[in-house]
Amino acid sequence: MTQKLTIKQRKELESKLAKALKQSIKPFSTELQKILLDDLVTAFQNRIKVLNRVQKKRSY
């Protein structure tokens, strides 16, 4: 993943995370659930970017 997720891909990932974490995030309001899921997707994207950079440096 070298480019940003499309809006569709981001929504799909958020949906999958919501399903996987359904019981864990259930006590939170809908607004807080959306914030948490958005943060998780953003953190995932950022981690992938870092790992891609590390991988590129290793291949030199």
N, C-alpha and C positions, 0 to 999 in steps of 0.2 A: 504494500500500500504506500505509494509514493505521493499520491494526490489526495486532496481532501475528499471526504465522503460527499456524495451528492445528497440533496435533501431527502430523496427517496431512501437511499441507503441508510442515512442517519435515523430516519423514522423507523425503518425495519429493525435496525439494531436496538433502538429504544424499546420497540415493541417486544423483541425477544428478551431483553433484559427485564422488562416489566413482568413478563410471564415467568421467567426463571426466579425472580425475586418477589413474586406476588405476596407470599406470606410474610416476608421480612419487612416489606414497605407498607403493608396493609394498615398499620396503626397511624400512618401519616396522612395528612390531608392530601387531596388531589394535587394541589399546588406544590406542596413539598415533594410529593412523588415525582412530579414533572421536573422539578429542579434537580433532584437527586439523579434521575435518569439522564438528564442532560449533562450533568457533571461527570457521570460515569462514562458516557460516550466521549466527551471531550478528553478525559483522562486517558482513555483507551487510544484515541487518535494520537495524543502527545507521546504516549509510551511507544507506539509503533514508529513514530518519527525518530525517536531516540535510538531505538533498536536498529532501524535502517541505517542511521549514521554510523553506529558502532560496527555494523556488518560491513559497510563500505570501507571503513578504515582498516578492518582486518584483512580485506581482500587485496590490499596494496602490497 
